[in-house]
Structure formats: C-alpha cells, structure tokens
Amino acid sequence: MFKGGMAGMLQKAKQMQEDMKIAQQEIKLISCHGTAASGAVKVCLSGHYQTTSIEIDDSLLDDKKLLEDLIMTAYNDASKQVKEKSDEKLKKATGGIDLSL
C-alpha cells in the first residue's frame, strides 16, 4: 500500500510540474493595460512585468510632477493585473495551492 501511495504522489507531482510549465508559458503571453486619469496615461506590461508600451496624452506634457504620478499609477494598475492573472494561472496549475508571496 505504501508503494501505491508513493507512486500516486509521484504521479501527482509530475503532473503538477507539467501544469506549472504550461502556466509559465501562459504567463509569458499575458498583456495587461494599466490606466490613469481616465485613460490619459496608459502603460502596458507583459506577464514578466516588462513595459511594452506607454501612451501619454499631449495635454499632460506641461506638468512634470502630475505626469510622473500618473505614470506610476498606471504602472501599478497594470502590475496588479499581471499579478492577479499570474496567481490565477499558478493556482490552477497547483490544484489550488497558493504559491504567491
């Protein structure tokens, strides 16, 4: 019985490892768009938190401090979305075990 239980655990571990590989590939494909000031600033991030684009409305170019704050807000918005989507995919791959920090 112990061997059967151990074999089952090893099979589950192997399946989880395969599911994790798939989840990691899916996370690479994630693209999230964060916004600030009703879309006047947009930041797009990949699943690996790499900035892929930034769009800034021309009307914001005169106020440096405001623009810095809005870029940070848009980035944080996109970052939160990437984390949520990544956590969801990892949770599915681990059968509900939460690995997030």
C-alpha positions in Angstrom: 0.0 0.0 0.0 2.8 2.4 0.8 4.3 1.9 -2.7 1.0 2.5 -4.3 0.6 5.7 -2.3 4.1 6.8 -3.1 3.6 6.1 -6.8 0.4 8.1 -6.8 2.2 11.0 -5.1 5.0 10.9 -7.6 2.5 10.9 -10.5 0.7 13.9 -9.0 4.0 15.7 -8.6 4.9 15.0 -12.2 1.5 16.3 -13.4 1.8 19.4 -11.3 5.3 20.0 -12.8 3.9 19.7 -16.3 1.0 22.0 -15.4 3.4 24.6 -14.0 5.4 24.6 -17.2 2.2 25.3 -19.1 1.2 28.0 -16.7 4.6 29.7 -17.0 4.2 29.7 -20.8 0.8 31.2 -20.5 2.1 33.9 -18.1 4.6 34.9 -20.7 1.7 35.7 -23.0 -0.1 37.9 -20.5 -0.5 41.5 -21.5 -2.1 44.0 -19.1 -3.0 47.6 -19.7 -3.0 50.0 -16.7 -4.5 53.4 -17.0 -4.6 56.7 -15.1 -6.5 60.0 -15.5 -9.4 58.3 -17.4 -7.0 56.8 -19.9 -4.8 59.9 -20.5 -1.9 57.7 -19.4 -1.7 54.0 -20.4 1.0 51.5 -19.5 1.1 48.0 -21.0 3.1 45.2 -19.2 3.9 41.7 -20.2 3.5 38.7 -17.8 7.1 39.2 -16.8 6.4 42.8 -15.7 8.3 44.2 -18.8 6.9 47.5 -20.0 5.8 47.0 -23.6 4.2 50.4 -24.3 3.4 53.8 -22.7 0.9 56.3 -24.1 0.6 59.8 -22.7 -1.9 62.4 -23.8 -0.3 65.6 -25.0 -2.3 67.7 -22.6 -0.2 66.2 -19.7 3.2 67.2 -21.0 3.3 70.6 -19.2 3.0 69.3 -15.6 6.0 67.0 -14.9 5.1 66.1 -11.4 1.5 65.2 -12.3 2.7 63.2 -15.2 5.2 61.2 -13.0 2.4 60.4 -10.6 0.0 59.3 -13.4 2.7 57.1 -15.0 3.3 55.5 -11.6 -0.5 55.0 -11.1 -0.9 53.4 -14.5 2.1 51.1 -14.0 0.8 50.0 -10.6 -2.6 49.3 -12.1 -1.1 47.1 -14.8 1.2 45.4 -12.3 -1.7 44.5 -10.1 -3.5 42.9 -13.1 -0.4 40.9 -14.1 -0.1 39.6 -10.5 -3.7 38.6 -10.3 -3.7 36.8 -13.7 -0.4 35.1 -12.9 -1.6 34.0 -9.5 -4.8 32.6 -11.0 -2.8 30.5 -13.6 -0.4 29.2 -11.0 -3.2 28.3 -8.6 -4.9 26.3 -11.3 -1.6 24.5 -12.1 -1.0 23.6 -8.4 -4.5 22.4 -7.8 -5.4 25.3 -5.6 -2.2 25.6 -3.6 -1.5 29.3 -3.3 2.2 29.9 -4.1 2.1 33.7 -4.1 4.1 35.8 -1.7 
